[in-house]
């Protein structure tokens, strides 16, 4: 089975490469990876170039394409809406159009930011999207474009939330750095969702291929948290693991206390019930997933 993974240098792309299975659905797996600049065995691919995206599929004719690459700079997207739209909507549209011809399947990774955060219960996959900012709107447009171009039997959209891991730019690594530099930190306590460890998300992606799951699905770790809750847990577990000396004092603040260019949903918890059943994966609480990621970080980057 031939599988293309885009965004090979990103958080998810790296995790997918680390966890790549030997076989998928009993077939030996041939992995092709792409990144914007290439390198480390990856093909060079600019996701803003729709022609190059189509050509990639036409040339390699994959059985599956996992679109793990994306424009993810939420605040910067407010200043670069055209680029965010090109990468997050144009690329999946081009992949879907080409795969419709070649017969391959698409796994489009999306985000909780497609929702406006106004409801107080977990979002089901069939809930109408209503993004608040450019980033969420571009990801929602990518979902729509893929769904319009590709046979439903060939498409899986997998939304996730608050992704973090041992590499890249993410909340965990930022907090660990700031906790070493500052005595006190203010962290937003009125935005609620669920952290998602990159290792579990990568496993979910491979399980989509293994079980040939299609349709719209949600994946995050179990439980619920605010960014403040997440930061407190990072401080506690980071200290226990020896990554932190005396951690900063974490103070809860409101969204109004920390204004950002992009509006973020105040509640974006995802209902993952149907997806967990379809993927046959365990229900791991976010705090346990965080403990494991910190353990991985300690092992692979002892000075982190």
C-alpha positions as CSV (number, residue, x, y, z in Angstrom):
1,X,0.0,0.0,0.0
2,X,1.4,3.4,-1.0
3,X,0.8,6.2,1.4
4,X,1.8,9.9,1.1
5,X,2.2,12.0,4.2
6,X,2.4,15.8,3.7
7,X,4.0,18.1,6.3
8,X,6.7,15.6,7.2
9,X,8.6,18.2,9.3
10,X,5.7,19.3,11.4
11,X,4.5,17.8,14.7
12,X,2.1,15.3,13.2
13,X,4.3,14.5,10.2
14,X,7.2,13.6,12.5
15,X,5.0,11.5,14.7
16,X,3.6,9.7,11.7
17,X,7.1,8.9,10.5
18,X,8.1,7.6,14.0
19,X,5.1,5.3,14.3
20,X,4.7,4.1,10.7
21,X,3.4,0.5,10.7
22,X,5.0,-2.2,8.6
23,X,1.7,-3.1,7.1
24,X,-1.8,-1.6,6.6
25,X,-4.7,-3.9,6.3
26,X,-2.3,-6.7,5.7
27,X,-0.5,-5.0,2.9
28,X,3.2,-3.9,3.1
29,X,3.4,-0.1,3.5
30,X,5.4,2.1,1.1
31,X,5.7,5.6,2.7
32,X,6.3,8.8,0.7
33,X,6.7,12.0,2.7
34,X,6.7,15.7,1.6
35,X,7.7,18.9,3.3
36,X,7.9,22.4,2.1
37,X,11.7,22.4,1.7
38,X,12.2,18.6,1.3
39,X,15.2,17.0,3.1
40,X,15.5,13.9,5.2
41,X,14.1,11.8,2.4
42,X,11.1,14.0,1.9
43,X,10.0,15.4,-1.4
44,X,9.8,19.1,-1.7
45,X,6.1,20.3,-1.9
46,X,4.7,23.8,-1.4
47,X,1.1,23.2,-0.2
48,X,0.2,26.7,-1.6
49,X,1.0,25.4,-5.1
50,X,-2.2,23.6,-6.2
51,X,-0.6,22.5,-9.4
52,X,2.2,20.8,-7.6
53,X,-0.3,19.1,-5.2
54,X,-2.2,17.7,-8.2
55,X,1.0,16.5,-9.8
56,X,2.2,14.7,-6.7
57,X,-1.0,12.6,-6.7
58,X,-0.9,12.0,-10.4
59,X,2.7,11.0,-10.4
60,X,2.7,8.7,-7.4
61,X,-1.0,7.5,-7.4
62,X,-1.2,6.7,-3.7
63,X,-3.7,4.4,-2.0
64,X,-4.0,7.0,0.8
65,X,-2.8,10.6,1.2
66,X,-2.6,11.9,4.8
67,X,-2.7,15.7,4.6
68,X,-0.9,16.5,7.9
69,X,0.6,19.7,6.5
70,X,-1.2,23.0,7.2
71,X,-0.9,26.7,7.9
72,X,-1.3,26.6,11.7
73,X,-0.2,30.1,12.8
74,X,-3.6,31.2,14.2
75,X,-2.8,34.8,14.9
76,X,-0.5,35.3,11.9
77,X,-3.3,34.0,9.6
78,X,-5.3,37.2,10.3
79,X,-2.5,39.1,8.5
80,X,-2.0,36.4,5.8
81,X,-5.5,35.2,4.9
82,X,-4.6,34.5,1.3
83,X,-1.7,32.2,2.2
84,X,-3.8,30.5,4.9
85,X,-6.6,29.9,2.4
86,X,-4.2,28.6,-0.2
87,X,-2.5,26.0,2.1
88,X,-5.5,25.0,4.2
89,X,-8.2,25.0,1.5
90,X,-6.4,25.0,-1.9
91,X,-4.2,22.0,-1.1
92,X,-6.9,19.7,0.1
93,X,-9.1,20.7,-2.9
94,X,-6.3,19.9,-5.3
95,X,-5.5,16.6,-3.6
96,X,-9.2,15.6,-3.6
97,X,-9.6,16.5,-7.3
98,X,-6.6,14.4,-8.3
99,X,-7.5,11.4,-6.0
100,X,-11.0,11.4,-7.5
101,X,-9.3,10.5,-10.8
102,X,-6.7,8.1,-9.5
103,X,-9.0,6.4,-7.0
104,X,-6.9,7.0,-3.9
105,X,-8.3,8.0,-0.5
106,X,-7.7,11.2,1.5
107,X,-7.3,11.7,5.2
108,X,-7.7,15.4,5.8
109,X,-6.6,16.5,9.3
110,X,-8.7,19.4,10.6
111,X,-9.4,21.4,13.8
112,X,-11.8,22.3,16.6
113,X,-11.4,25.9,15.4
114,X,-14.1,25.3,12.8
115,X,-16.6,25.7,15.6
116,X,-17.6,29.0,17.3
117,X,-17.5,27.7,20.8
118,X,-21.0,29.0,21.8
119,X,-22.4,25.6,22.9
120,X,-21.7,24.1,26.3
121,X,-21.5,20.5,25.4
122,X,-19.1,18.5,23.2
123,X,-19.3,19.1,19.5
124,X,-20.4,16.1,17.5
125,X,-18.9,15.5,14.0
126,X,-22.2,16.5,12.3
127,X,-22.5,19.9,14.1
128,X,-22.6,22.8,11.6
129,X,-19.2,24.7,11.4
130,X,-19.0,28.4,12.2
131,X,-15.4,29.5,12.5
132,X,-14.4,32.7,14.3
133,X,-11.2,33.6,12.5
134,X,-9.2,33.2,9.3
135,X,-7.4,30.0,10.4
136,X,-10.7,28.2,11.3
137,X,-12.4,29.5,8.2
138,X,-9.6,28.2,6.0
139,X,-9.7,24.8,7.6
140,X,-13.4,24.6,7.2
141,X,-13.1,25.6,3.6
142,X,-10.6,22.8,3.1
143,X,-13.1,20.3,4.6
144,X,-15.8,21.6,2.2
145,X,-13.6,21.6,-0.8
146,X,-12.4,18.0,-0.2
147,X,-16.0,16.8,0.3
148,X,-17.2,18.5,-2.9
149,X,-14.4,17.1,-5.0
150,X,-14.1,13.5,-3.7
151,X,-16.4,10.5,-3.5
152,X,-17.5,10.2,0.2
153,X,-16.3,6.6,0.2
154,X,-12.7,7.9,-0.4
155,X,-12.6,10.7,2.2
156,X,-12.0,10.9,6.0
157,X,-12.0,14.3,7.8
158,X,-10.4,14.0,11.2
159,X,-10.7,17.0,13.5
160,X,-8.5,17.4,16.5
161,X,-7.7,19.9,19.2
162,X,-4.8,21.5,21.2
163,X,-2.1,19.3,19.7
164,X,1.2,19.1,21.4
165,X,4.3,16.9,21.5
166,X,8.0,16.7,22.1
167,X,9.0,18.7,19.0
168,X,7.8,21.8,17.1
169,X,6.0,24.9,18.4
170,X,3.3,23.9,20.9
171,X,1.9,24.8,24.3
172,X,3.9,22.2,26.2
173,X,7.3,23.3,25.0
174,X,6.4,27.0,25.3
175,X,5.2,26.5,28.9
176,X,8.3,24.6,29.9
177,X,10.5,27.3,28.5
178,X,8.6,30.2,30.2
179,X,8.4,28.3,33.5
180,X,12.2,28.3,33.5
181,X,12.4,32.0,32.7
182,X,9.7,33.6,34.8
183,X,8.5,33.4,38.4
184,X,4.8,33.9,37.5
185,X,2.7,33.3,34.4
186,X,-0.8,34.2,33.6
187,X,-2.7,31.6,31.6
188,X,-6.2,31.8,30.1
189,X,-8.7,29.9,32.2
190,X,-12.0,30.6,30.3
191,X,-11.2,28.7,27.1
192,X,-12.1,25.1,27.4
193,X,-11.3,22.0,25.3
194,X,-9.0,19.1,25.5
195,X,-5.2,18.7,24.9
196,X,-4.2,16.1,22.3
197,X,-0.9,14.3,22.5
198,X,0.7,13.9,19.1
199,X,1.5,10.2,19.6
200,X,-2.2,9.4,20.1
201,X,-3.2,11.5,17.1
202,X,-0.7,9.7,14.9
203,X,-2.0,6.3,16.1
204,X,-5.5,7.5,15.2
205,X,-4.4,8.5,11.7
206,X,-2.9,5.1,11.1
207,X,-6.0,3.4,12.5
208,X,-8.1,5.4,9.9
209,X,-6.1,3.7,7.2
210,X,-6.2,0.3,8.9
211,X,-10.0,0.2,9.2
212,X,-10.7,2.3,6.1
213,X,-12.7,4.8,8.1
214,X,-14.5,7.5,6.1
215,X,-16.7,10.5,6.9
216,X,-16.2,13.2,9.5
217,X,-14.6,12.2,12.8
218,X,-13.2,13.8,16.0
219,X,-10.1,12.8,17.9
220,X,-8.7,14.2,21.1
221,X,-7.5,12.6,24.3
222,X,-10.2,12.1,27.0
223,X,-11.3,14.6,29.6
224,X,-11.7,18.3,29.6
225,X,-9.3,21.2,30.5
226,X,-8.8,24.9,30.2
227,X,-5.4,26.3,29.1
228,X,-4.8,27.1,32.8
229,X,-5.5,23.5,33.8
230,X,-3.1,22.3,31.1
231,X,-0.4,24.7,32.3
232,X,-0.8,23.6,36.0
233,X,-0.5,20.0,34.9
234,X,2.7,20.8,32.9
235,X,4.2,22.5,35.9
236,X,3.4,19.5,38.3
237,X,4.4,16.8,35.9
238,X,7.5,18.7,34.6
239,X,8.7,19.1,38.2
240,X,8.1,15.5,39.0
241,X,10.1,14.4,35.9
242,X,13.0,16.7,36.7
243,X,12.5,19.0,33.7
244,X,11.7,21.9,36.0
245,X,13.3,23.1,39.2
246,X,10.9,25.4,41.0
247,X,8.1,26.0,38.5
248,X,6.5,29.4,38.0
249,X,3.4,30.4,39.9
250,X,0.5,29.9,37.4
251,X,-2.3,32.5,37.7
252,X,-5.6,32.1,35.9
253,X,-6.6,35.0,33.6
254,X,-9.4,35.7,31.2
255,X,-9.4,35.9,27.5
256,X,-10.0,39.7,27.9
257,X,-6.8,39.9,29.9
258,X,-4.8,38.4,27.0
259,X,-6.1,39.8,23.7
260,X,-4.9,38.2,20.5
261,X,-5.4,39.1,16.8
262,X,-7.6,36.0,16.2
263,X,-10.7,35.2,18.2
264,X,-10.7,31.7,19.7
265,X,-13.6,29.5,20.6
266,X,-14.3,29.6,24.3
267,X,-15.5,26.0,24.3
268,X,-14.3,23.5,21.7
269,X,-14.5,20.1,23.3
270,X,-15.0,17.4,20.7
271,X,-17.3,14.4,21.0
272,X,-15.0,11.4,20.0
273,X,-17.4,8.6,20.9
274,X,-18.1,7.3,17.4
275,X,-14.5,7.7,16.3
276,X,-13.1,5.7,19.2
277,X,-15.4,2.9,18.4
278,X,-14.5,3.0,14.7
279,X,-10.8,3.1,15.3
280,X,-10.8,0.6,18.1
281,X,-8.3,2.7,20.2
282,X,-8.1,3.1,24.0
283,X,-9.6,6.1,25.8
284,X,-6.5,7.8,27.3
285,X,-7.1,10.8,29.7
286,X,-5.2,13.9,28.6
287,X,-3.2,14.1,31.9
288,X,-1.9,10.5,31.4
289,X,-1.1,11.3,27.8
290,X,0.8,14.4,29.0
291,X,2.8,12.3,31.5
292,X,3.9,10.0,28.7
293,X,4.9,12.8,26.4
294,X,6.9,14.4,29.2
295,X,8.6,11.0,29.7
296,X,9.4,10.8,26.0
297,X,10.7,14.4,26.1
298,X,13.0,13.5,29.1
299,X,14.3,10.4,27.3
300,X,14.9,12.0,23.9
301,X,15.9,15.5,25.1
302,X,17.4,15.2,28.6
303,X,18.3,18.9,28.7
304,X,14.9,20.0,27.5
